[in-house]
Amino acid sequence: MVLMRGENMHKRFSRSLLRASLWALIAVVLTCGVSTMAANPPLFIVVPLEWTLPIVPSANVYIQNAIYNSNDSAYNGQAPGGQSFIGLSRFAHVFAFNDHPKVAYFWEVLQPYANVQGPNFQVSGLGDPLLDLGWIQKWGGFQIEPQILISVPIGGTQLTNHYWSFTPIFAFNSMLADNKLAITGTFAYTWNTTRHETGVPNLKVGDSYFGDLIFTWMATSYVQPNIRYDYNHQDSTQMQATGLDVPLSDNYEGAAGIGLRFTFPHFPIMNLWYEHGVSGKNTTKTKAVYFMLAYAF
């Protein structure tokens, strides 16, 4: 990655302009103090066995996600302090055909809401909405879920990213040990467009990579405990005019978690889990509680 395109070009930017770009970076990378894990959409929507086939002819699904994270520690540098709450309301339509019950297709609309509080600030409002398109294929106890997640920069003034994001996702579910063990995996790559905001230098936001593995023990028909590990990495963000890397913009985090999945007849599916960051760089440490409730109708 190019650090700079010549000393003369670098000198054209005043110190005040560089400071402005760094403040823009804080909004892009730290999302007002939210950890790398908490701010990553693919992680935010991954739960054990989210879709199960067959779905014929169709189903509507309402899903509500919520996450609470304490922002009191960071891997390097000073943590912003305070706390963050993110809600994610989702509506999905899933459909299949009678002749092919083991193949389903879906579209989903997601709307995030954030409330971030710190020692000297508070930001709240709607984030950028997302559109998710994909299909589901099943072979016996193995199921894949390729999809594409698109973030549209039309959220609230203080919470929009000011750039588009495109995230191809490959997810799978596998049932093992006579259906007593379920393994869920998710792998994603996010490509971000250039960030444009009035009064701030344009930034080429670094791409990011995400991986997740969840192991679920099918203990009973009603309660299934699980453990998980997530990893997220983001490349450096660059100032578009100079090609300079914005300091401290590359970041990563690995986090481990433990949770429970609840399933009851004629009742919504619920997931509750806790994640704790175990390694990272240039980001607030994840110490978060996650909640998901899904209801099909």
C-alpha positions as CSV (number, residue, x, y, z in Angstrom):
1,M,0.0,0.0,0.0
2,V,1.3,3.4,-1.0
3,L,2.1,5.6,2.0
4,M,2.6,8.9,0.0
5,R,2.9,10.0,-3.6
6,G,5.7,12.5,-3.1
7,E,6.7,15.0,-0.5
8,N,5.4,18.0,-2.5
9,M,1.9,16.7,-2.7
10,H,2.0,16.0,1.0
11,K,2.9,19.6,1.9
12,R,0.0,21.0,0.0
13,F,-2.3,20.0,2.9
14,S,-2.2,22.2,5.9
15,R,-2.1,20.8,9.4
16,S,-5.7,22.0,10.0
17,L,-6.8,20.1,6.9
18,L,-5.1,16.9,8.1
19,R,-6.8,17.3,11.5
20,A,-10.1,17.5,9.7
21,S,-9.4,14.3,7.9
22,L,-8.5,12.6,11.1
23,W,-11.8,13.6,12.7
24,A,-13.5,12.2,9.6
25,L,-11.6,9.0,10.2
26,I,-12.9,8.7,13.7
27,A,-16.4,8.7,12.4
28,V,-15.5,6.1,9.7
29,V,-13.4,3.6,11.6
30,L,-14.6,3.9,15.2
31,T,-18.3,4.7,14.4
32,C,-18.4,7.1,17.3
33,G,-16.7,4.7,19.7
34,V,-18.3,1.5,18.7
35,S,-15.9,-1.4,18.5
36,T,-14.9,-3.0,15.2
37,M,-17.1,-6.1,16.0
38,A,-20.1,-4.1,17.0
39,A,-20.0,-1.9,13.9
40,N,-19.7,-4.7,11.4
41,P,-23.0,-5.6,9.7
42,P,-22.2,-9.2,8.7
43,L,-21.3,-10.1,12.3
44,F,-24.4,-8.3,13.6
45,I,-26.8,-10.5,11.7
46,V,-25.1,-13.9,12.2
47,V,-26.8,-16.3,14.6
48,P,-26.8,-20.2,14.7
49,L,-29.2,-21.9,12.3
50,E,-30.9,-18.6,11.2
51,W,-32.6,-20.2,8.2
52,T,-33.9,-23.7,8.0
53,L,-35.5,-25.4,5.0
54,P,-37.9,-26.3,3.5
55,I,-39.8,-23.0,3.2
56,V,-42.7,-23.6,0.8
57,P,-44.3,-21.6,-0.7
58,S,-43.1,-18.6,1.2
59,A,-42.6,-16.9,4.6
60,N,-42.3,-13.4,5.9
61,V,-39.8,-13.0,8.8
62,Y,-39.5,-10.0,11.2
63,I,-36.2,-10.0,13.1
64,Q,-35.0,-7.6,15.8
65,N,-31.4,-7.4,16.7
66,A,-29.9,-5.4,19.6
67,I,-26.4,-5.0,20.9
68,Y,-25.0,-3.2,24.0
69,N,-21.3,-2.5,24.2
70,S,-19.1,-0.9,26.9
71,N,-16.6,1.4,25.3
72,D,-14.3,1.7,28.3
73,S,-11.2,-0.1,27.0
74,A,-9.1,-0.2,23.8
75,Y,-6.3,-2.3,22.5
76,N,-4.0,0.6,22.0
77,G,-4.5,4.3,22.7
78,Q,-7.3,5.8,24.8
79,A,-10.8,4.3,24.8
80,P,-13.6,6.8,24.1
81,G,-15.4,5.8,27.2
82,G,-19.2,5.6,27.6
83,Q,-21.4,3.0,26.0
84,S,-23.2,2.2,22.8
85,F,-26.5,0.7,21.9
86,I,-27.3,-0.5,18.3
87,G,-30.7,-1.8,17.2
88,L,-31.3,-3.4,13.9
89,S,-34.9,-4.0,12.6
90,R,-35.2,-6.4,9.7
91,F,-37.9,-7.6,7.4
92,A,-37.3,-10.6,5.1
93,H,-39.3,-12.5,2.5
94,V,-38.2,-16.0,1.9
95,F,-39.8,-18.2,-0.8
96,A,-39.3,-21.6,-2.5
97,F,-41.0,-23.7,-5.2
98,N,-42.9,-27.0,-4.7
99,D,-40.7,-28.7,-7.2
100,H,-37.5,-27.6,-5.5
101,P,-38.2,-27.4,-1.7
102,K,-34.5,-27.5,-0.9
103,V,-33.7,-24.3,-2.7
104,A,-35.0,-21.0,-1.3
105,Y,-34.5,-17.3,-2.2
106,F,-34.8,-14.3,-0.1
107,W,-34.6,-10.5,0.1
108,E,-34.2,-8.5,3.3
109,V,-34.3,-4.9,4.3
110,L,-32.4,-3.8,7.4
111,Q,-32.6,-0.5,9.3
112,P,-30.0,0.2,12.1
113,Y,-30.5,2.6,14.9
114,A,-27.6,3.8,17.1
115,N,-27.3,5.6,20.5
116,V,-23.7,6.2,21.5
117,Q,-22.8,8.0,24.7
118,G,-19.4,9.2,25.9
119,P,-18.0,11.5,28.6
120,N,-18.6,14.7,26.5
121,F,-20.9,13.6,23.7
122,Q,-24.0,11.7,22.7
123,V,-25.1,10.7,19.2
124,S,-28.3,8.9,18.3
125,G,-30.4,8.4,15.2
126,L,-30.9,6.2,12.2
127,G,-27.9,4.6,10.5
128,D,-27.6,3.7,6.8
129,P,-30.2,1.2,5.7
130,L,-29.1,-2.1,4.1
131,L,-30.4,-4.5,1.5
132,D,-29.7,-8.2,1.6
133,L,-30.2,-10.5,-1.4
134,G,-29.4,-14.2,-1.5
135,W,-30.4,-17.8,-1.8
136,I,-30.3,-21.0,0.3
137,Q,-29.3,-24.5,-0.9
138,K,-29.6,-27.6,1.1
139,W,-28.1,-31.1,0.7
140,G,-29.0,-33.4,3.6
141,G,-27.5,-31.9,6.7
142,F,-25.5,-29.3,4.9
143,Q,-26.8,-25.9,3.8
144,I,-25.2,-22.9,2.1
145,E,-26.4,-19.3,2.0
146,P,-24.6,-17.0,-0.6
147,Q,-25.8,-13.4,-0.4
148,I,-24.9,-9.8,-1.0
149,L,-25.3,-7.0,1.6
150,I,-25.5,-3.4,0.3
151,S,-25.3,-0.4,2.6
152,V,-26.9,2.8,1.2
153,P,-25.5,6.1,2.6
154,I,-28.8,7.9,3.4
155,G,-28.8,7.6,7.2
156,G,-28.9,10.4,9.7
157,T,-26.4,13.3,9.3
158,Q,-24.3,12.2,12.3
159,L,-24.5,8.5,11.7
160,T,-24.3,8.0,7.9
161,N,-21.0,6.6,6.6
162,H,-21.1,8.9,3.6
163,Y,-20.1,6.0,1.3
164,W,-21.6,2.8,-0.2
165,S,-20.6,-0.6,1.0
166,F,-20.9,-3.9,-0.9
167,T,-20.5,-7.1,1.1
168,P,-20.5,-10.5,-0.6
169,I,-21.2,-13.2,2.1
170,F,-20.9,-16.9,2.1
171,A,-22.5,-18.7,5.0
172,F,-23.1,-22.4,5.8
173,N,-24.8,-24.6,8.3
174,S,-23.7,-28.2,8.9
175,M,-25.3,-30.8,11.2
176,L,-23.0,-33.5,12.6
177,A,-23.0,-36.2,15.3
178,D,-26.5,-37.5,14.5
179,N,-27.8,-33.9,14.4
180,K,-26.5,-33.2,17.9
181,L,-23.9,-30.6,16.8
182,A,-24.4,-27.7,14.4
183,I,-21.6,-25.7,12.9
184,T,-22.4,-22.3,11.4
185,G,-19.8,-20.4,9.4
186,T,-19.8,-17.0,7.8
187,F,-17.1,-15.4,5.6
188,A,-17.4,-11.9,4.1
189,Y,-15.5,-9.3,2.2
190,T,-16.6,-5.6,2.3
191,W,-15.7,-3.2,-0.5
192,N,-16.2,0.5,0.3
193,T,-16.5,3.4,-2.1
194,T,-14.8,6.7,-1.6
195,R,-16.2,8.8,1.3
196,H,-17.6,12.2,0.4
197,E,-18.6,14.7,2.9
198,T,-18.9,18.5,2.5
199,G,-15.9,20.4,4.1
200,V,-13.9,17.2,4.6
201,P,-11.2,15.7,2.3
202,N,-12.4,12.7,0.4
203,L,-11.3,9.4,1.9
204,K,-10.8,6.0,0.2
205,V,-12.1,3.8,3.0
206,G,-10.2,0.6,3.5
207,D,-11.9,-2.7,2.6
208,S,-12.6,-5.2,5.4
209,Y,-12.7,-9.0,5.9
210,F,-14.8,-11.0,8.3
211,G,-14.9,-14.6,9.5
212,D,-17.1,-16.3,12.0
213,L,-17.6,-19.8,13.4
214,I,-20.4,-20.9,15.7
215,F,-20.6,-24.4,17.4
216,T,-24.1,-25.2,18.7
217,W,-24.9,-28.2,20.8
218,M,-28.5,-29.3,20.2
219,A,-29.1,-30.1,23.8
220,T,-32.9,-30.1,23.8
221,S,-35.7,-29.1,21.4
222,Y,-36.0,-25.8,23.3
223,V,-32.5,-24.7,24.4
224,Q,-29.2,-25.0,22.5
225,P,-26.0,-23.5,23.9
226,N,-23.3,-22.3,21.6
227,I,-19.8,-20.9,21.5
228,R,-18.3,-18.7,18.8
229,Y,-15.3,-16.9,17.5
230,D,-15.3,-13.8,15.2
231,Y,-12.5,-12.0,13.4
232,N,-12.7,-8.7,11.6
233,H,-9.9,-6.8,9.8
234,Q,-10.0,-3.5,8.0
235,D,-7.3,-2.1,5.7
236,S,-5.9,1.4,6.0
237,T,-8.0,4.3,4.9
238,Q,-6.3,6.7,2.5
239,M,-6.7,10.4,1.7
240,Q,-7.8,10.4,-1.9
241,A,-5.9,13.5,-3.0
242,T,-2.5,12.3,-1.7
243,G,-2.7,8.6,-1.3
244,L,-1.5,9.0,2.3
245,D,-2.6,6.4,4.8
246,V,-4.7,8.0,7.5
247,P,-2.8,7.2,10.8
248,L,-4.3,4.4,12.9
249,S,-7.0,3.6,10.3
250,D,-6.1,-0.1,9.9
251,N,-7.7,-2.2,12.6
252,Y,-8.6,-5.7,13.5
253,E,-10.2,-7.6,16.3
254,G,-10.8,-11.2,17.3
255,A,-13.6,-11.9,19.8
256,A,-14.9,-15.0,21.5
257,G,-18.4,-15.5,22.7
258,I,-20.9,-17.8,24.4
259,G,-24.7,-17.9,24.0
260,L,-28.0,-19.6,24.1
261,R,-30.6,-20.3,21.3
262,F,-34.2,-20.7,22.4
263,T,-36.8,-22.4,20.2
264,F,-40.4,-23.0,21.3
265,P,-43.5,-24.3,19.4
266,H,-45.6,-21.4,18.0
267,F,-43.2,-18.9,19.5
268,P,-40.4,-16.7,18.1
269,I,-36.8,-17.9,18.0
270,M,-34.5,-16.1,20.4
271,N,-30.8,-15.8,20.6
272,L,-28.8,-14.3,23.4
273,W,-25.0,-14.2,23.6
274,Y,-22.0,-12.3,25.0
275,E,-18.8,-11.5,23.2
276,H,-15.4,-10.4,24.6
277,G,-12.5,-9.2,22.5
278,V,-9.4,-11.3,22.9
279,S,-7.0,-9.5,20.5
280,G,-7.0,-6.4,18.4
281,K,-5.5,-3.2,17.1
282,N,-6.6,0.4,16.7
283,T,-10.2,-0.2,17.9
284,T,-12.3,-0.2,21.0
285,K,-12.5,-3.6,22.7
286,T,-15.7,-5.6,22.3
287,K,-17.5,-6.3,25.6
288,A,-20.9,-6.7,24.2
289,V,-24.3,-8.4,24.8
290,Y,-26.2,-9.4,21.7
291,F,-29.9,-10.2,21.4
292,M,-32.0,-11.5,18.4
293,L,-35.7,-12.2,18.2
294,A,-37.2,-13.7,15.0
295,Y,-40.8,-14.3,14.2
296,A,-42.1,-15.9,10.9
297,F,-45.6,-15.2,9.6
